[in-house]
Amino acid sequence: MNAPNGERTGEAGWLIPLVLLVPVVLVRHLTGLTTPWLIGAWAVWALAALLTVAEWVTVARRGARDRRGWTTCLLVHVALVWQAAALA
């Protein structure tokens, strides 16, 4: 399932959701998780999850480039699950 021009996705697409999770970690560690901060943390987490789904759509259409991309993918999924568990 490669694109007609042979483009495949790499690790860059997986880095965006991973970078978005940094504020979630900071909010969780630097505040008492008051209600507004908790809502904000969930909103950023949801955006990271949405971007992860979008990257999966891209991978399904174009294929994955290399092992580094899959390593970053695994890291994103672990971070998403870890943060969801920590926020819940």
ROMARRO-609275 format. One record per residue: chain; residue in three letters; residue number from 0; z, x, y of N, C-alpha, C, O in turn. Coordinates in steps of 0.05 Angstrom, whole numbers, plus 5000, padded with zeros to 4 digits. Layout:
N
NODE | A | ALA | NUM | Z | X | Y | Z | X | Y | Z | X | Y | Z | X | Y
...
END
This chain:
88
NODE | A | MET | 0 | 5000 | 5016 | 4977 | 5000 | 5000 | 5000 | 5000 | 5017 | 5025 | 5019 | 5016 | 5041
NODE | A | ASN | 1 | 4980 | 5033 | 5028 | 4977 | 5050 | 5052 | 4960 | 5037 | 5073 | 4944 | 5020 | 5067
NODE | A | ALA | 2 | 4964 | 5045 | 5097 | 4947 | 5035 | 5119 | 4919 | 5046 | 5115 | 4915 | 5067 | 5103
NODE | A | PRO | 3 | 4899 | 5032 | 5126 | 4871 | 5041 | 5123 | 4867 | 5070 | 5133 | 4850 | 5084 | 5122
NODE | A | ASN | 4 | 4881 | 5078 | 5154 | 4876 | 5105 | 5165 | 4895 | 5125 | 5152 | 4895 | 5148 | 5161
NODE | A | GLY | 5 | 4909 | 5118 | 5132 | 4927 | 5136 | 5117 | 4953 | 5141 | 5130 | 4969 | 5158 | 5120
NODE | A | GLU | 6 | 4960 | 5127 | 5152 | 4986 | 5131 | 5165 | 5008 | 5121 | 5147 | 5006 | 5100 | 5134
NODE | A | ARG | 7 | 5030 | 5136 | 5146 | 5054 | 5127 | 5132 | 5077 | 5130 | 5150 | 5076 | 5145 | 5170
NODE | A | THR | 8 | 5099 | 5117 | 5144 | 5122 | 5119 | 5162 | 5139 | 5142 | 5152 | 5140 | 5148 | 5128
NODE | A | GLY | 9 | 5153 | 5154 | 5171 | 5172 | 5176 | 5165 | 5200 | 5169 | 5172 | 5207 | 5145 | 5173
NODE | A | GLU | 10 | 5215 | 5189 | 5178 | 5244 | 5184 | 5184 | 5248 | 5174 | 5212 | 5270 | 5164 | 5218
NODE | A | ALA | 11 | 5229 | 5177 | 5230 | 5233 | 5169 | 5258 | 5240 | 5139 | 5261 | 5256 | 5131 | 5277
NODE | A | GLY | 12 | 5227 | 5122 | 5245 | 5232 | 5094 | 5246 | 5260 | 5086 | 5237 | 5271 | 5066 | 5247
NODE | A | TRP | 13 | 5271 | 5102 | 5220 | 5298 | 5096 | 5210 | 5319 | 5106 | 5230 | 5342 | 5097 | 5229
NODE | A | LEU | 14 | 5312 | 5125 | 5247 | 5332 | 5137 | 5265 | 5340 | 5117 | 5287 | 5363 | 5119 | 5297
NODE | A | ILE | 15 | 5323 | 5099 | 5295 | 5329 | 5081 | 5317 | 5353 | 5063 | 5310 | 5372 | 5062 | 5326
NODE | A | PRO | 16 | 5353 | 5050 | 5287 | 5377 | 5034 | 5280 | 5402 | 5051 | 5277 | 5424 | 5043 | 5283
NODE | A | LEU | 17 | 5398 | 5076 | 5267 | 5421 | 5093 | 5263 | 5433 | 5101 | 5290 | 5458 | 5102 | 5293
NODE | A | VAL | 18 | 5417 | 5107 | 5310 | 5426 | 5114 | 5337 | 5440 | 5090 | 5350 | 5460 | 5093 | 5364
NODE | A | LEU | 19 | 5430 | 5066 | 5344 | 5443 | 5042 | 5355 | 5471 | 5037 | 5344 | 5487 | 5024 | 5357
NODE | A | LEU | 20 | 5476 | 5047 | 5321 | 5503 | 5044 | 5309 | 5524 | 5061 | 5322 | 5548 | 5056 | 5318
NODE | A | VAL | 21 | 5516 | 5081 | 5337 | 5535 | 5099 | 5351 | 5553 | 5083 | 5370 | 5578 | 5087 | 5369
NODE | A | PRO | 22 | 5542 | 5065 | 5387 | 5561 | 5050 | 5404 | 5580 | 5033 | 5388 | 5603 | 5028 | 5397
NODE | A | VAL | 23 | 5572 | 5022 | 5365 | 5589 | 5006 | 5349 | 5613 | 5023 | 5340 | 5636 | 5014 | 5340
NODE | A | VAL | 24 | 5608 | 5047 | 5331 | 5629 | 5065 | 5322 | 5648 | 5071 | 5346 | 5672 | 5071 | 5343
NODE | A | LEU | 25 | 5636 | 5077 | 5369 | 5652 | 5084 | 5392 | 5670 | 5060 | 5401 | 5693 | 5064 | 5408
NODE | A | VAL | 26 | 5658 | 5036 | 5401 | 5673 | 5013 | 5409 | 5697 | 5008 | 5390 | 5719 | 5002 | 5398
NODE | A | ARG | 27 | 5691 | 5012 | 5364 | 5712 | 5007 | 5344 | 5734 | 5028 | 5346 | 5758 | 5021 | 5343
NODE | A | HIS | 28 | 5728 | 5053 | 5353 | 5748 | 5073 | 5354 | 5762 | 5076 | 5381 | 5785 | 5085 | 5382
NODE | A | LEU | 29 | 5749 | 5069 | 5402 | 5760 | 5073 | 5429 | 5773 | 5049 | 5441 | 5785 | 5051 | 5462
NODE | A | THR | 30 | 5770 | 5026 | 5429 | 5782 | 5002 | 5440 | 5800 | 4989 | 5419 | 5800 | 4996 | 5396
NODE | A | GLY | 31 | 5814 | 4969 | 5428 | 5831 | 4954 | 5410 | 5815 | 4931 | 5397 | 5827 | 4913 | 5384
NODE | A | LEU | 32 | 5789 | 4932 | 5400 | 5772 | 4911 | 5389 | 5780 | 4883 | 5400 | 5784 | 4864 | 5384
NODE | A | THR | 33 | 5782 | 4882 | 5426 | 5786 | 4856 | 5438 | 5762 | 4839 | 5433 | 5741 | 4849 | 5425
NODE | A | THR | 34 | 5764 | 4813 | 5437 | 5743 | 4795 | 5430 | 5716 | 4802 | 5444 | 5696 | 4802 | 5430
NODE | A | PRO | 35 | 5715 | 4808 | 5470 | 5689 | 4814 | 5482 | 5677 | 4840 | 5469 | 5652 | 4840 | 5464
NODE | A | TRP | 36 | 5693 | 4860 | 5464 | 5683 | 4884 | 5452 | 5674 | 4879 | 5423 | 5654 | 4890 | 5414
NODE | A | LEU | 37 | 5688 | 4863 | 5409 | 5681 | 4856 | 5382 | 5654 | 4841 | 5381 | 5637 | 4847 | 5364
NODE | A | ILE | 38 | 5650 | 4823 | 5399 | 5625 | 4808 | 5400 | 5602 | 4828 | 5407 | 5581 | 4826 | 5395
NODE | A | GLY | 39 | 5607 | 4846 | 5426 | 5587 | 4866 | 5433 | 5580 | 4884 | 5410 | 5557 | 4890 | 5405
NODE | A | ALA | 40 | 5601 | 4892 | 5395 | 5596 | 4909 | 5372 | 5579 | 4895 | 5350 | 5561 | 4907 | 5339
NODE | A | TRP | 41 | 5585 | 4870 | 5346 | 5569 | 4854 | 5326 | 5541 | 4851 | 5336 | 5522 | 4851 | 5320
NODE | A | ALA | 42 | 5537 | 4847 | 5362 | 5510 | 4843 | 5373 | 5494 | 4869 | 5369 | 5470 | 4867 | 5362
NODE | A | VAL | 43 | 5506 | 4892 | 5375 | 5491 | 4917 | 5371 | 5486 | 4922 | 5341 | 5465 | 4931 | 5334
NODE | A | TRP | 44 | 5505 | 4915 | 5325 | 5501 | 4918 | 5296 | 5478 | 4900 | 5286 | 5462 | 4909 | 5270
NODE | A | ALA | 45 | 5477 | 4876 | 5296 | 5456 | 4857 | 5289 | 5429 | 4868 | 5297 | 5409 | 4865 | 5283
NODE | A | LEU | 46 | 5427 | 4880 | 5321 | 5402 | 4891 | 5330 | 5394 | 4915 | 5312 | 5370 | 4917 | 5305
NODE | A | ALA | 47 | 5413 | 4931 | 5304 | 5407 | 4953 | 5286 | 5397 | 4942 | 5259 | 5379 | 4953 | 5247
NODE | A | ALA | 48 | 5410 | 4921 | 5249 | 5401 | 4909 | 5224 | 5373 | 4897 | 5227 | 5357 | 4900 | 5208
NODE | A | LEU | 49 | 5367 | 4885 | 5249 | 5340 | 4873 | 5254 | 5319 | 4895 | 5255 | 5297 | 4892 | 5244
NODE | A | LEU | 50 | 5325 | 4918 | 5268 | 5306 | 4940 | 5268 | 5303 | 4953 | 5241 | 5282 | 4963 | 5234
NODE | A | THR | 51 | 5324 | 4952 | 5225 | 5322 | 4962 | 5197 | 5303 | 4944 | 5181 | 5286 | 4955 | 5166
NODE | A | VAL | 52 | 5305 | 4918 | 5184 | 5286 | 4900 | 5171 | 5258 | 4905 | 5180 | 5239 | 4905 | 5164
NODE | A | ALA | 53 | 5254 | 4909 | 5206 | 5227 | 4914 | 5217 | 5216 | 4940 | 5205 | 5192 | 4941 | 5199
NODE | A | GLU | 54 | 5233 | 4960 | 5201 | 5223 | 4985 | 5189 | 5216 | 4981 | 5160 | 5197 | 4993 | 5150
NODE | A | TRP | 55 | 5231 | 4963 | 5145 | 5223 | 4957 | 5118 | 5196 | 4944 | 5116 | 5181 | 4949 | 5098
NODE | A | VAL | 56 | 5190 | 4927 | 5136 | 5164 | 4914 | 5137 | 5142 | 4935 | 5140 | 5121 | 4934 | 5127
NODE | A | THR | 57 | 5147 | 4954 | 5158 | 5128 | 4976 | 5162 | 5125 | 4993 | 5137 | 5102 | 5000 | 5130
NODE | A | VAL | 58 | 5146 | 4999 | 5124 | 5145 | 5015 | 5099 | 5129 | 4999 | 5078 | 5113 | 5011 | 5063
NODE | A | ALA | 59 | 5134 | 4973 | 5076 | 5119 | 4957 | 5056 | 5089 | 4957 | 5062 | 5073 | 4956 | 5043
NODE | A | ARG | 60 | 5082 | 4957 | 5087 | 5053 | 4957 | 5095 | 5040 | 4984 | 5093 | 5017 | 4986 | 5084
NODE | A | ARG | 61 | 5054 | 5005 | 5101 | 5042 | 5032 | 5103 | 5051 | 5052 | 5082 | 5038 | 5072 | 5077
NODE | A | GLY | 62 | 5074 | 5047 | 5070 | 5085 | 5066 | 5051 | 5103 | 5086 | 5066 | 5103 | 5087 | 5090
NODE | A | ALA | 63 | 5118 | 5101 | 5050 | 5136 | 5121 | 5062 | 5123 | 5148 | 5060 | 5108 | 5154 | 5042
NODE | A | ARG | 64 | 5129 | 5165 | 5079 | 5117 | 5191 | 5081 | 5129 | 5212 | 5062 | 5115 | 5225 | 5047
NODE | A | ASP | 65 | 5155 | 5215 | 5064 | 5167 | 5237 | 5049 | 5196 | 5231 | 5042 | 5207 | 5210 | 5048
NODE | A | ARG | 66 | 5208 | 5250 | 5029 | 5236 | 5247 | 5020 | 5255 | 5246 | 5043 | 5276 | 5232 | 5041
NODE | A | ARG | 67 | 5250 | 5259 | 5065 | 5267 | 5258 | 5088 | 5270 | 5230 | 5099 | 5291 | 5221 | 5108
NODE | A | GLY | 68 | 5248 | 5215 | 5099 | 5248 | 5188 | 5108 | 5266 | 5170 | 5091 | 5281 | 5154 | 5101
NODE | A | TRP | 69 | 5265 | 5175 | 5064 | 5282 | 5160 | 5046 | 5312 | 5168 | 5050 | 5329 | 5151 | 5046
NODE | A | THR | 70 | 5317 | 5193 | 5056 | 5344 | 5202 | 5061 | 5355 | 5188 | 5086 | 5378 | 5179 | 5086
NODE | A | THR | 71 | 5339 | 5187 | 5107 | 5348 | 5173 | 5131 | 5351 | 5144 | 5126 | 5370 | 5131 | 5137
NODE | A | CYS | 72 | 5334 | 5132 | 5110 | 5336 | 5103 | 5103 | 5363 | 5098 | 5090 | 5377 | 5079 | 5096
NODE | A | LEU | 73 | 5370 | 5115 | 5070 | 5395 | 5112 | 5056 | 5419 | 5114 | 5075 | 5438 | 5099 | 5074
NODE | A | LEU | 74 | 5417 | 5134 | 5094 | 5438 | 5138 | 5113 | 5442 | 5113 | 5131 | 5464 | 5105 | 5137
NODE | A | VAL | 75 | 5420 | 5101 | 5140 | 5421 | 5077 | 5156 | 5434 | 5054 | 5141 | 5451 | 5040 | 5152
NODE | A | HIS | 76 | 5427 | 5050 | 5116 | 5438 | 5028 | 5101 | 5468 | 5033 | 5095 | 5484 | 5013 | 5096
NODE | A | VAL | 77 | 5476 | 5057 | 5090 | 5504 | 5063 | 5086 | 5520 | 5058 | 5112 | 5541 | 5046 | 5111
NODE | A | ALA | 78 | 5509 | 5066 | 5135 | 5522 | 5062 | 5160 | 5524 | 5032 | 5167 | 5544 | 5023 | 5178
NODE | A | LEU | 79 | 5503 | 5017 | 5161 | 5504 | 4988 | 5166 | 5525 | 4975 | 5150 | 5541 | 4959 | 5160
NODE | A | VAL | 80 | 5527 | 4981 | 5125 | 5547 | 4968 | 5107 | 5575 | 4977 | 5116 | 5593 | 4961 | 5117
NODE | A | TRP | 81 | 5578 | 5003 | 5121 | 5604 | 5013 | 5129 | 5614 | 5000 | 5155 | 5637 | 4992 | 5157
NODE | A | GLN | 82 | 5596 | 4998 | 5175 | 5604 | 4986 | 5200 | 5610 | 4956 | 5197 | 5628 | 4945 | 5210
NODE | A | ALA | 83 | 5594 | 4942 | 5181 | 5599 | 4913 | 5176 | 5626 | 4909 | 5164 | 5641 | 4891 | 5171
NODE | A | ALA | 84 | 5633 | 4926 | 5145 | 5659 | 4924 | 5131 | 5681 | 4931 | 5151 | 5703 | 4918 | 5150
NODE | A | ALA | 85 | 5677 | 4951 | 5168 | 5698 | 4959 | 5187 | 5702 | 4938 | 5209 | 5724 | 4934 | 5218
NODE | A | LEU | 86 | 5680 | 4924 | 5217 | 5683 | 4903 | 5237 | 5694 | 4877 | 5226 | 5705 | 4861 | 5241
NODE | A | ALA | 87 | 5690 | 4872 | 5201 | 5699 | 4847 | 5189 | 5728 | 4846 | 5184 | 5738 | 4826 | 5174
END
